[in-house]
């Protein structure tokens, strides 16, 4: 047991010694450092083979090990880094290819969802016009039942002039209650559904119309510092996720398999959402006729409400408005009529 542990510790020490030698080799050639070592470092961070954080500076105070104890030659180290870098960027390309597939799916859904939302807004606009027609008709009929009365403050009413101010206030409350009732009833008769379709969050790449644009950054660019995030989440490559002595525990790094699994899961969710958009489109299309009929009935026919006769007598008005409680069937309308200062109480004075 002890021998195996010693062997493991020895291999760990060898790895740290050779990591320090890698740093020394990279610092001997600025071109090699920028074009090979720095891209390799951040690629390894991106695929979860190295902890996030910046490339250590040359001649820095922190040492990984003793470079003189590494048994590998400089050529061996460079060859191994070059091979590992190639394999690493192959993995990174897989991530960006998967992100491209996810982004295009999101772009497709976003475009179609926008069309469906515009269809929904069109139906809502028609329903709003329907409500306005109903409200206008309801107000006219209420005034008609009290011949000579008008809700318009600028016009003088001859119906119950002794209580004109109280009548106007009560009538205003009644009208508001009726308008609210109309809004509820029209929406209930033909309910326009919400468009609750979730589009995957895209942190890398950009949706532009029906297209998705994504390009893997040039890790070999002279000004590349690892100040990026890669597909499937996590922070910037050059920012350490935790430091000793600071509050909070260190976040676990995302492995390559973690990232692939997350993107694939997002793609699956996205593909499953596509038919839901079409379902909403079909549902809204089937409602167009009903919404149009609502508007025609409210705005073009003589009345979609109870036909009322005109009479200057308060008793007739009381009978009419008492019937309106049953006609509308809304608690708010009944309350506006039955309150102590409600329309029925004022009409009793007339």
N, C-alpha and C positions, 0 to 999 in steps of 0.2 A: 504493500500500500504506500509506504513511504517512498519507495523507489519510483513508483509511477508518478507520485506528486512531484518529486524532484525533477523528473524528466519533463513534466508539464511546465513547471516553473522555468526550467532551462530553456524550453522552446519559446516561452513567453518573453524571456529576457533576450533571446536571440532576435526575435521579431522586433522588439523595441530598439535594440541596437542598430538593426538594419533600417528601421524607420528613420533613426537619427542620421544614418549615412545617406538615405534618400534626400533628406533635407540639405545635407552638405553638398551632395552632387548637384542638386538644383540651384544652389547658391553660387556655384562655380561658373555657371553659364546663364546669363540673363535671358538670352533667346530661348534656350531650352526650358528655363523656368516658366516663361510666359506662354510658350506654345505647347508645352507638354505637361509640366508638373502642375501648374495652376489649374488647367482644364481637368486633369486627372483627379486632383484633390476635390474639386467641386462636383465632378461627376460621381465620385464615390459617396459624397454627402447626399447627392440627389437620389441615389439608389439604396441608401440606407446602410452602406458599408463603412461609413465614417460619421462621427458625430458632427452636427452642424457647427459652424464657426469659421472664422477667417483662416487663410493660410498663414501659418506662423512666420514671422519675419526672420530674415537671415540674421545670424548672430544674436538671436533672442535669448532672454534669460532662462527660458524653460527648455529643458532637454528631454527627449524621449528615452535616451539611453546613451551608451558609449559607442560612437561610430567606429572606433578603432577595433572593437571586438566583433564587428560584423565580418563574416567570412566571405561575403560576396564581393566580387570585383565591381568596379564602376560600370563596366559594360554589362555585366549580369543584371545589375540593378536597373539600368536604362532599358534593357531588353524586356525585363519583367514588367516594368511600368508601362512600356509601349503596348505590350500584349494585354495587360489588364485594362489599360485605357480603351483599347479597341473594343474589348468585350463589354466594358462599362457603357460606352456610347451606343452600342447595339441595344442594350437594355433601355437606355434613355430614349432612343428613337421609338422603341415599342410604346413607351408611355405617351409620347407626343402623338404617335399614330392613333392610339386609343382615345386620347383627348380630342383629336380631330374628328373621330367618329361620333363621340359624345356631343361635341359642339355643333356638328352638322344636324344631328337629331334635334338638339335644342333650338337651332335656327328654324328648322322645319316646323316644329310645334309653335314657336313664337309667332311665325308668320300666319299660320292657320288660326291660332288663338286670337290674334288681333282681328282677323276677318270675322270670327264668331262674335267677338265683343262688339264690333261695329254693327253686326246684325241685331244683337241684343239691344244696343242703344237705340237703333231704329224702331224697334218694337216698343221700347219704353217711351220714346217720343210720341208715338201714336197713342199710347195709353194716356200720356199726359194731356194730349189734345182731347181725348175722350173725357177725361176728368173735368177739363175746363168747360166743355159743352154741358156736361151733367150739372156742374155747379151753377153755370149761368142759367140753365133751365130751372133748377131748383129755386134759385133766388127769385126769378121772375114769377114763378107759380106762388111762392110765399107772399110776394107783394100783391099778386093778383087776388089772393084770398082776402086781402085787406084793401079794398078799392080806395084809391086816393093816397095810399101810403107809399113812400119810396125810401129806400135805404140810402139814397144819395143825400149827403149832408147839405148840398147846395139847393135842393128842391124842397119846397114846402109841401107837407102832407096834410090832407084834409081828414084823414082817418084818425079819430081819437086825438084831436089837437091838444086837449087838456093834459095828456100824458105823453106828449110827443117825444120828450127827451128819454123818459124811461122806456118807451116803446123802441126807440132806435137802439138803445143799449142792449135790451133784451133780444131784439132782432139780430143784432151783430153777433151775440153769443150763439144764438140758434144757427145762424148761417155758418159760422166757423165750425160748429159741431157737425153740421150736415156735410160740409166740405171734407172734413176728416173722415167721416163715415163713407163718403163716396170714394175717396182714395183707397180705403181699406177694401171696400166691396168690389171695386173694379179690379184691383190687384188679385183679389181672391178668386174672382170669376175666371180670369185667365192669368195664371201665375207664370211670370217670366223667370226661368231658372237662373241661378248664379253660374258663372263660368269658373268653377273651382278646379282648375287644371294646373298642376305644379310643373313649372319649367325648371330643369336642373340648374343649379347655381354654377356659373362658369367663372372661374378665377384666373384661368390661363387661356388666352385667346380672345377673340372678339367676334361677336355676331354683327354682321352687316347685311341687313335686308334678309335675303334668303340664303346667304352664304356665311360660312364660318372661316375666319382667318386665324391661322396659328403657324408659328415658325419657331423652331428650336433656336435659342440664342447661340451666338457664336462664342463658345467658351474660349476660343483662341484669340479673340479680339484684344488688342493692346490695353484697352480700358476696362476689360471684364474683371469684375471684383466679386462675383458671386452674389450680387445684390438682386437676386430674383427668387421667385417661388416656382416650383415645378408642379405639373399636374397631380391632382388628388389631394391637395392640401399641405399643411405644414407651413412653417415660416420660411424666411429667406435663408438661403444656403450659408451665407456668411455671418449669420447671427446665432450665437450659441443659445441653446434653449434653457440653460441653467448654469449657475456658477456657485461655487462653494462660498459659504458665508452669506449668501443672499436668501431671503425667505422664499419658501415654495420649493417643491420638489422638482427635480429635473424631468422634463417631459421625455417620454419614450420616443425614439426616432422611428420614422416610418420606413419599413423595409420595402424593397422592390415588390415583393409579393403582396404586401399591404396595399401599396399604391395601385397595382394592377387589379386587385380584387375590388377596391373601392370604385375605380373607374368603370369596370365591367358591371358592377351592381347599378351604378348610375345610368349606364347605357340601357340596361334591362328595364329599369323604371321608366326611362324616357320612351323606349319603344312601346311599352305597355300603355303609355299615355296617349299615343297617336290615335288609336281608334276612339278614345274618349272625346277627342276634339271633333271627330266626324259625327259621333253620336249627338253632341251638343248642337252641331250644325243642323242635323236632321230634325232634332227636337224643336229648334227655333223655326225651321222652315215649316213644320207642321202647324205652328201656332200663328203664322202670318194671317191666315184666313179668319181665325177667331178674333184676333186683335182688330183686323179691319172691320169685321162685322160689328164689334163693340162700338167702334167709332161711328159707323154709319147709323147705327141705331140711336146713338146719343146726339149726333150732330145734324143728321139729315131728316130724320122723322120728326113729326110735330112734337112728340114727347116720348121719352122712355120711362117717365115717372107717372105717378097717379094724376089723372086729369082732375082738375079742380075748377069749381065754378066761382064766379066773382060775386061778391056781396059786400056792401059797406057795413053790414051789421056785425058787431063784435061777437055775438053768439055763434054766428055761422063760422067766423074765423076760429073761435075756440074749438068748435067741432072738427074743423079741418085740421088744425094743428094737433089735436088729440089723436086723430087718425094717423098723423105723420109718425108718431112714436112706433106704431106697428109697421108702417110702410118702410121705414129705414131700419128698424131693428137694431140700432146701435145705442149702447148705454149712454154715450155722450150726448146724443140728440135728446133722449128722454130727460137727462139731467138738465139740459139747457131750457127745456120746457117746464119742468116741474119745480125748479128752484124757487125760493121765496121772491127773488127778483127776476124770475124767468118769464118767458113770453106769455104763458098761460095766465100767470098771476097778474101781469100788467093788463092783458086783455079783459080779465074779470073786472078791472076798474073802469074799462071803457064802456 
